[in-house]
Amino acid sequence: MAVGKKKLAGFIPAPLTPLTEGGSVDFGLLEKQVEYLVAAGADGLFVNGTTGEGAWLATREKADILRAAKEVVAGRAFLAAACLQPSTPQVLAELEVMLPLEPDFVVAVAPYYYAVPQEAVATHFRQLARRSPVPLILYNIPQCTHNPIALDTVLELAREPNIAGIKDSSGDFISFCRGLAADVPEGFSWIMGEDYLDGPAMLTGADGIVSGLSNVWAGFHAALVRAAQAGDRAGVLANQAKIHQLYGIHRVTGGKVIPALKAGAELFGRSTRWMRMPSLTFGDGEAAAVRGVLEGLGLLRD
C-alpha cells in the first residue's frame, strides 16, 4: 500500500489546458475549468495528463498549471501531477520541479519512443517510486507510449510500498478484470481511464475513473461514480448510456479526441479551441458538429 494519506479513488477528471491563440496557457480559463470540475464533484484531478497535452508542455508550464490548480482546488480534491516524460532521468528531473508544489500523487507512463522490455518498464517505475516522497501512480496508455505495462508487471509493482495504483487507459478490459481479481496488497487502486468502460469497471470493483470526456460535461461521470458507490447498478448503467452519447463528440469528428474536448468546453465558456499544435485546432465545421451532439443531449440550448 502506498504511504500517502489520501486514497486514490472516485471521480478523477483530467483537466484540459486552455491555450491562447499565441500558444500560451490561458490561466483565467484554466481556473474556470478546474473550478467547474471540482464543483461538479471531482474527488481528485489528474493534472498535466494526456488530456492536458502534458507531453507537449514544458516543465515550467506544467509547474505553473499545477500551482494554479492547487490554488483553485484549495484542498477540496487531491491532485495527481503527471510527468509525461520518455525516460527515467527525465521524469526524475521533472519531479524535482513538481514536488515543491506538494501534489498528493505523481504519475508516470512507461518509457516511450524506444521499445523496451518489461524488465526495464518495471525498473523504471521502481526507481521512480523509491525516489519520490509522495505515492506514484502507474499510467498505462500503450497507444501513446507503444510500451504497455503488462499485467504481470503491474502485479509485481503493486507490492512496492510507494505505488498507489494504476490508471489503465489501454482499453484491455480482460487484463483490467484479471487485475481486479488478483492478489495485491490492500490499498492498491485500480482506476479505469477509458470512458467507454467506466460503468463496467466500477460495477466490477474498480476504485475510480480518470476521465477526459468529463471536461465537457462532468455530471454524468460524477453521478456514475456516486451510483456505483451506493450500489445502484441501474444508476451506473443509465449514466454510462449518457457517457456513450457524449462520446459522440469524438465520433462525429473522426476520433479527434482532445480537439473535440476543447471545442466542447469552449461552448460552455471554459476553454478555447486552440491546441498546442495549432494545425490540430478545430475549424467552425468540426466545432458545429460538436455543438450538435451537445444540443442533442439537451446540454446546450439556443
C-alpha angles and dihedrals in degrees: 000000000000117000095232121112097227124077117237098228147104132040109349116177119197104222119225119229113242112215136194121237087260091058101252124127113271098220095183091060092039090057090047091051094047091049090050092053095047093046089050090061108272113169091196142351128236099214125200093004128140093291089051090055087243094162089060098046126093117241090247090055091049091053091050091049092049090048092050092047092050092053092052096043093049094187097311093116137014121258125224113193112210116211103192101189129142101233140036096249091050093051091048091051091051091047089058088061097043101043097069086063088062104230115187092230138010125216134209136176127216115279110280145199093040121060111248132184123246092256089062092046090053093046091050093056094039092055092047093049093049093049097045121086090205127055120279125227117209112225116202112194105142094169086071104030096035086215111094123205100236118222092245089054091050091050090050093049092046087075092061107107095225100047110100101189145289135284104209115200095159095102088227097135093172092062091041091055091046088053092051089054095045127102105258130151116280110264099036105128128219110207123185115223100181114085094208088062101042096106097042090047094051092046089051093053108273116158095225150319135259109209134191095175091063089072087082098042120357101182098088094051095046091049092048093055093046090049091051091049089052093049091246103148094175090053091051093051094045092054092044088056089054090049089052088055092046088052085068089088086072096041095052092049099050098262096301094153110181096034088054092050091052093047090050095048090046089062088061093046095250102109146009124241093241117124126201085245097051094203088069093058114116121250124219094274095056091042089053090054089054090049090053092057092049092048089050089056091050092244094117126041132183 
